[in-house]
Amino acid sequence: MPTASSGGSPVVSNIVPFSKPYSQVGIKGDPYIFKGMKLQKEIVSAKEYQAALEKNGKKKKIGIKQ
């Protein structure tokens, strides 16, 4: 039962965190772009999301330094 909110409300999703393209502007900011998105059977827990957030942040920092 994936659902989303534009506000500060919690989101329930089975999309693997940070597997979907994202952009504030342009075509990748469209919510209907599914290329590259990965799904998992279980709903993403807060612990899974935090681990993915830290991992994604490290990847971004590495990319900036190079």
C-alpha positions as CSV (number, residue, x, y, z in Angstrom):
1,M,0.0,0.0,0.0
2,P,2.5,2.7,-1.1
3,T,1.4,6.2,-0.3
4,A,3.0,9.6,-0.3
5,S,2.5,13.1,1.1
6,S,3.8,16.4,0.0
7,G,4.0,17.6,3.5
8,G,6.0,16.5,6.5
9,S,3.9,13.3,6.9
10,P,5.5,9.8,6.9
11,V,5.6,7.9,3.7
12,V,4.8,4.2,3.4
13,S,6.7,2.6,0.4
14,N,8.3,-0.6,-0.8
15,I,10.6,1.3,-3.2
16,V,14.3,0.7,-2.4
17,P,15.5,4.1,-1.1
18,F,17.4,6.2,-3.6
19,S,17.0,3.6,-6.4
20,K,14.6,5.9,-8.4
21,P,15.9,8.9,-10.4
22,Y,15.4,12.3,-8.7
23,S,15.7,15.9,-9.8
24,Q,14.1,19.2,-8.6
25,V,13.8,20.3,-12.2
26,G,13.7,18.6,-15.6
27,I,12.3,15.2,-16.7
28,K,13.8,13.2,-13.8
29,G,11.7,15.2,-11.4
30,D,8.5,13.6,-12.9
31,P,6.8,11.3,-10.4
32,Y,6.0,8.9,-13.3
33,I,9.6,8.0,-14.2
34,F,10.2,4.4,-13.2
35,K,13.4,3.5,-15.0
36,G,16.0,2.2,-12.6
37,M,13.5,2.0,-9.7
38,K,13.8,-1.2,-7.5
39,L,11.1,-2.7,-5.4
40,Q,11.4,-4.9,-2.3
41,K,8.7,-7.2,-0.9
42,E,8.6,-5.7,2.6
43,I,7.8,-2.0,3.4
44,V,11.0,0.1,4.0
45,S,11.6,0.5,7.7
46,A,13.1,3.7,9.3
47,K,16.3,1.8,10.0
48,E,16.7,0.7,6.4
49,Y,16.0,4.2,5.2
50,Q,18.6,5.8,7.6
51,A,21.2,3.2,6.5
52,A,20.5,4.0,2.8
53,L,20.6,7.7,3.5
54,E,24.0,7.5,5.1
55,K,25.3,5.3,2.2
56,N,23.9,7.6,-0.4
57,G,25.4,10.6,1.3
58,K,28.8,9.0,1.3
59,K,28.5,8.3,-2.4
60,K,27.7,11.9,-3.1
61,K,30.6,13.2,-1.0
62,I,33.0,10.8,-2.9
63,G,31.6,12.0,-6.2
64,I,32.1,15.7,-5.3
65,K,35.8,15.1,-4.3
66,Q,36.6,13.4,-7.6
